[in-house]
Amino acid sequence: MLPSDRKRSVLVKRKGKTDPSYGLPPEQRSLKQHLSLGAINLDKTSGPTSHEV
């Protein structure tokens, strides 16, 4: 049997609670909030470093 064929389970050590006054889950945020508060993963071409661009 290959390791990828094994049945896997999720181990939850502790259920956490968050305070809604600290923000919203990502799926409830508006597009405007995502753009102003998020990060963009950019696939930069080879060449100059990100500091030189």
Chimera marker file (.cmm) of the C-alpha trace (Angstrom):
<marker_set name="trace">
<marker id="1" x="0.000" y="0.000" z="0.000" r="1" g="1" b="0" radius="0.5"/>
<marker id="2" x="1.346" y="3.418" z="-0.945" r="1" g="1" b="0" radius="0.5"/>
<marker id="3" x="1.343" y="6.255" z="1.616" r="1" g="1" b="0" radius="0.5"/>
<marker id="4" x="-1.067" y="8.209" z="-0.591" r="1" g="1" b="0" radius="0.5"/>
<marker id="5" x="-3.578" y="5.331" z="-0.389" r="1" g="1" b="0" radius="0.5"/>
<marker id="6" x="-3.873" y="5.439" z="3.403" r="1" g="1" b="0" radius="0.5"/>
<marker id="7" x="-7.031" y="6.726" z="5.023" r="1" g="1" b="0" radius="0.5"/>
<marker id="8" x="-6.251" y="10.049" z="6.688" r="1" g="1" b="0" radius="0.5"/>
<marker id="9" x="-8.065" y="11.894" z="9.437" r="1" g="1" b="0" radius="0.5"/>
<marker id="10" x="-7.983" y="15.472" z="10.663" r="1" g="1" b="0" radius="0.5"/>
<marker id="11" x="-6.764" y="15.987" z="14.205" r="1" g="1" b="0" radius="0.5"/>
<marker id="12" x="-8.423" y="18.947" z="15.943" r="1" g="1" b="0" radius="0.5"/>
<marker id="13" x="-6.598" y="19.816" z="19.149" r="1" g="1" b="0" radius="0.5"/>
<marker id="14" x="-8.822" y="22.667" z="20.191" r="1" g="1" b="0" radius="0.5"/>
<marker id="15" x="-11.814" y="24.506" z="18.745" r="1" g="1" b="0" radius="0.5"/>
<marker id="16" x="-11.079" y="28.218" z="18.725" r="1" g="1" b="0" radius="0.5"/>
<marker id="17" x="-13.427" y="31.149" z="18.990" r="1" g="1" b="0" radius="0.5"/>
<marker id="18" x="-12.809" y="34.524" z="17.459" r="1" g="1" b="0" radius="0.5"/>
<marker id="19" x="-14.276" y="37.876" z="18.349" r="1" g="1" b="0" radius="0.5"/>
<marker id="20" x="-16.344" y="39.282" z="15.439" r="1" g="1" b="0" radius="0.5"/>
<marker id="21" x="-15.272" y="42.813" z="16.388" r="1" g="1" b="0" radius="0.5"/>
<marker id="22" x="-11.808" y="41.988" z="14.977" r="1" g="1" b="0" radius="0.5"/>
<marker id="23" x="-13.048" y="41.516" z="11.413" r="1" g="1" b="0" radius="0.5"/>
<marker id="24" x="-14.809" y="39.123" z="9.057" r="1" g="1" b="0" radius="0.5"/>
<marker id="25" x="-13.950" y="35.688" z="7.691" r="1" g="1" b="0" radius="0.5"/>
<marker id="26" x="-12.491" y="35.899" z="4.152" r="1" g="1" b="0" radius="0.5"/>
<marker id="27" x="-15.616" y="34.458" z="2.531" r="1" g="1" b="0" radius="0.5"/>
<marker id="28" x="-17.740" y="37.291" z="4.013" r="1" g="1" b="0" radius="0.5"/>
<marker id="29" x="-15.440" y="40.164" z="2.974" r="1" g="1" b="0" radius="0.5"/>
<marker id="30" x="-16.296" y="42.436" z="0.069" r="1" g="1" b="0" radius="0.5"/>
<marker id="31" x="-14.053" y="42.751" z="-2.974" r="1" g="1" b="0" radius="0.5"/>
<marker id="32" x="-13.065" y="46.244" z="-1.827" r="1" g="1" b="0" radius="0.5"/>
<marker id="33" x="-11.902" y="44.851" z="1.532" r="1" g="1" b="0" radius="0.5"/>
<marker id="34" x="-9.932" y="42.065" z="-0.171" r="1" g="1" b="0" radius="0.5"/>
<marker id="35" x="-8.130" y="44.553" z="-2.408" r="1" g="1" b="0" radius="0.5"/>
<marker id="36" x="-7.338" y="47.068" z="0.337" r="1" g="1" b="0" radius="0.5"/>
<marker id="37" x="-6.401" y="44.618" z="3.106" r="1" g="1" b="0" radius="0.5"/>
<marker id="38" x="-5.069" y="41.630" z="1.199" r="1" g="1" b="0" radius="0.5"/>
<marker id="39" x="-1.853" y="40.582" z="-0.442" r="1" g="1" b="0" radius="0.5"/>
<marker id="40" x="-1.368" y="39.763" z="-4.112" r="1" g="1" b="0" radius="0.5"/>
<marker id="41" x="0.775" y="36.792" z="-5.138" r="1" g="1" b="0" radius="0.5"/>
<marker id="42" x="2.564" y="37.936" z="-8.259" r="1" g="1" b="0" radius="0.5"/>
<marker id="43" x="4.476" y="35.567" z="-10.517" r="1" g="1" b="0" radius="0.5"/>
<marker id="44" x="7.354" y="37.841" z="-11.507" r="1" g="1" b="0" radius="0.5"/>
<marker id="45" x="9.409" y="37.082" z="-14.580" r="1" g="1" b="0" radius="0.5"/>
<marker id="46" x="13.103" y="36.383" z="-14.171" r="1" g="1" b="0" radius="0.5"/>
<marker id="47" x="15.442" y="39.326" z="-14.324" r="1" g="1" b="0" radius="0.5"/>
<marker id="48" x="15.657" y="42.196" z="-11.868" r="1" g="1" b="0" radius="0.5"/>
<marker id="49" x="14.874" y="41.528" z="-8.232" r="1" g="1" b="0" radius="0.5"/>
<marker id="50" x="11.637" y="42.788" z="-6.712" r="1" g="1" b="0" radius="0.5"/>
<marker id="51" x="13.577" y="45.646" z="-5.074" r="1" g="1" b="0" radius="0.5"/>
<marker id="52" x="14.808" y="46.851" z="-8.478" r="1" g="1" b="0" radius="0.5"/>
<marker id="53" x="11.369" y="46.856" z="-10.112" r="1" g="1" b="0" radius="0.5"/>
<link id1="1" id2="2" r="1" g="1" b="0" radius="0.2"/>
<link id1="2" id2="3" r="1" g="1" b="0" radius="0.2"/>
<link id1="3" id2="4" r="1" g="1" b="0" radius="0.2"/>
<link id1="4" id2="5" r="1" g="1" b="0" radius="0.2"/>
<link id1="5" id2="6" r="1" g="1" b="0" radius="0.2"/>
<link id1="6" id2="7" r="1" g="1" b="0" radius="0.2"/>
<link id1="7" id2="8" r="1" g="1" b="0" radius="0.2"/>
<link id1="8" id2="9" r="1" g="1" b="0" radius="0.2"/>
<link id1="9" id2="10" r="1" g="1" b="0" radius="0.2"/>
<link id1="10" id2="11" r="1" g="1" b="0" radius="0.2"/>
<link id1="11" id2="12" r="1" g="1" b="0" radius="0.2"/>
<link id1="12" id2="13" r="1" g="1" b="0" radius="0.2"/>
<link id1="13" id2="14" r="1" g="1" b="0" radius="0.2"/>
<link id1="14" id2="15" r="1" g="1" b="0" radius="0.2"/>
<link id1="15" id2="16" r="1" g="1" b="0" radius="0.2"/>
<link id1="16" id2="17" r="1" g="1" b="0" radius="0.2"/>
<link id1="17" id2="18" r="1" g="1" b="0" radius="0.2"/>
<link id1="18" id2="19" r="1" g="1" b="0" radius="0.2"/>
<link id1="19" id2="20" r="1" g="1" b="0" radius="0.2"/>
<link id1="20" id2="21" r="1" g="1" b="0" radius="0.2"/>
<link id1="21" id2="22" r="1" g="1" b="0" radius="0.2"/>
<link id1="22" id2="23" r="1" g="1" b="0" radius="0.2"/>
<link id1="23" id2="24" r="1" g="1" b="0" radius="0.2"/>
<link id1="24" id2="25" r="1" g="1" b="0" radius="0.2"/>
<link id1="25" id2="26" r="1" g="1" b="0" radius="0.2"/>
<link id1="26" id2="27" r="1" g="1" b="0" radius="0.2"/>
<link id1="27" id2="28" r="1" g="1" b="0" radius="0.2"/>
<link id1="28" id2="29" r="1" g="1" b="0" radius="0.2"/>
<link id1="29" id2="30" r="1" g="1" b="0" radius="0.2"/>
<link id1="30" id2="31" r="1" g="1" b="0" radius="0.2"/>
<link id1="31" id2="32" r="1" g="1" b="0" radius="0.2"/>
<link id1="32" id2="33" r="1" g="1" b="0" radius="0.2"/>
<link id1="33" id2="34" r="1" g="1" b="0" radius="0.2"/>
<link id1="34" id2="35" r="1" g="1" b="0" radius="0.2"/>
<link id1="35" id2="36" r="1" g="1" b="0" radius="0.2"/>
<link id1="36" id2="37" r="1" g="1" b="0" radius="0.2"/>
<link id1="37" id2="38" r="1" g="1" b="0" radius="0.2"/>
<link id1="38" id2="39" r="1" g="1" b="0" radius="0.2"/>
<link id1="39" id2="40" r="1" g="1" b="0" radius="0.2"/>
<link id1="40" id2="41" r="1" g="1" b="0" radius="0.2"/>
<link id1="41" id2="42" r="1" g="1" b="0" radius="0.2"/>
<link id1="42" id2="43" r="1" g="1" b="0" radius="0.2"/>
<link id1="43" id2="44" r="1" g="1" b="0" radius="0.2"/>
<link id1="44" id2="45" r="1" g="1" b="0" radius="0.2"/>
<link id1="45" id2="46" r="1" g="1" b="0" radius="0.2"/>
<link id1="46" id2="47" r="1" g="1" b="0" radius="0.2"/>
<link id1="47" id2="48" r="1" g="1" b="0" radius="0.2"/>
<link id1="48" id2="49" r="1" g="1" b="0" radius="0.2"/>
<link id1="49" id2="50" r="1" g="1" b="0" radius="0.2"/>
<link id1="50" id2="51" r="1" g="1" b="0" radius="0.2"/>
<link id1="51" id2="52" r="1" g="1" b="0" radius="0.2"/>
<link id1="52" id2="53" r="1" g="1" b="0" radius="0.2"/>
</marker_set>
